[in-house]
Amino acid sequence: MDTGRGAPGIDRLYAASYRRLVVQMYAICGDLADAEDAVQEAFITALRKQWTFRSVDNPEAWLRTVALRRLHRGWRHLAVVRRHQGLDRGPEPAAGVGPEHVALVDALAHLDPAQREVVVLHHLADLSVAEIADQLGVPQGTVKSRLGRGRQRLGELLAEREEPSHG
Amino acid sequence: MADWEQLREMTQHVVPPDFEALARTARRRQRRTAVAAGALACLVLAGGGVVLSIAADDEIRPAQAPPPSPSDAPVSALPHPDPGESAVDVDAGRYRVAISDSLAFEVDLPQGSTAHDDGLFLATRSFVLKTEVAGRRYGVPRDPCTDQVIEPAGPTVDDLVRALVSLPVYEVSRPRPVELGGAEGFYLEARIPSTYNAAPCERGAVQLPSRPSTAVSGPAPYLGRWWVLDVADHRVVVQQNCWGCTTDEFDSAPATPESITFTSAP
């Protein structure tokens, strides 16, 4: 849920939305420390650009976009790892997070990054297709297709986890 | 079915840091950016070939004499990879790469280079250059072979250098004070000889110091040059990594890391 229109004091926005944004970023990147770093950097950017920030329609959406951009920059893509002898490591479970949370985040980590982002923004950040399209700068049709494929794959992954092993 | 409510409940376990601490960080960065921009403007007006250096002690001072050409070439942004790709081939030239909202570096890349992850990795035919802000999560593996979980090394340049020197598996040189790109820090050389048996290691590869989210591993033999720098109050690590190459090949590689100059982000 976003804070809506208007530009509340950044400190009040921080108190209201920091935790929510961190969990959203965690669901996308799978690393709680990276998620916290991304959101803190977004707030620091907002503080440094207060005049710009005060003019935005949806401050929480602006912060989310900045945090997402930071996550994108930091992501380790498999191509690098495959090409330069590195290894494919899934996101590390965050300390203190329950197994149910980790199961969902682990399943999310197996989605295509673009699908994961859309699924999280829709189901966790409660954004509409139009809002996601606006925030990511992609057509609504792209969001719909990513959302559809991402949901389907996520369901399969979670079902695989729940199925008892055979043989 | 995914239980998103359980994930939402995680918000109760997230502890926001003190807001005033973020505000202080923002003010400090703002001051640095303003000073750096002013100094850069002066240097441009003067027309001198002086490289801007952002020092850790709030002073702006000229760095050592700039490296030889092609560092005087125009600086370009890295080209964007094709949709869905994380890597892009780049022509020979000098490029600017952002490593945070406030920091960037410029570097000469030889023909045949490839930029990955927005420049986090810059691969030439001879080695892979990795440059990143080494924040509080940056550290060293508990054991680079058998327990590759990255443990934070501590927040300072000295903390990290101490951890690097003590790394098992790697043969690490004594740290040497150095200046790179206008920033001061320490330089170390690391090596894993070809006689090292990496077979028992996780997936047969040895983990490098890193942030957990950007960690990569590689097989033996390994040759690396590591710079741990203090750049405008940010700890930055530059790694020149080479797996399977000889010392001669490594030494004859283009002096890409030496061409680095740190700047404020555009």
Interface residues (C-beta under 8 A of the other chain):
Chain A: D11 Y14 A15 Y18 R19 R20 V22 V23 Y26 A27 C29 D31 A33 D34 E36 D37 Q40 E41 F43 I44 T45 L47 R48 R70 H72 R73 G74 W75 R76 H77 L78 A79 V80 V81 R83 H84 Q85 G86 L87 R89 P91 E92 G96 V97 G98 E100 H101 L104 V105 A107 H123 L124 L154 G155 L158
Chain B: M1 A2 D3 W4 Q6 L7 R8 M10 T11 Q12 H13 V14 P16 P17 F19 L22 A23 T25 A26 R27 R29 Q30 T33 E85 S86 A87 A98 S100 D101 T114 H116 D117 D118 L120 F121 A123 V128 G135 R136 R137 V149 E202 R203 A205 R211 P212 S213 T214 A215 V216 S217 G218 P219 N241 W243
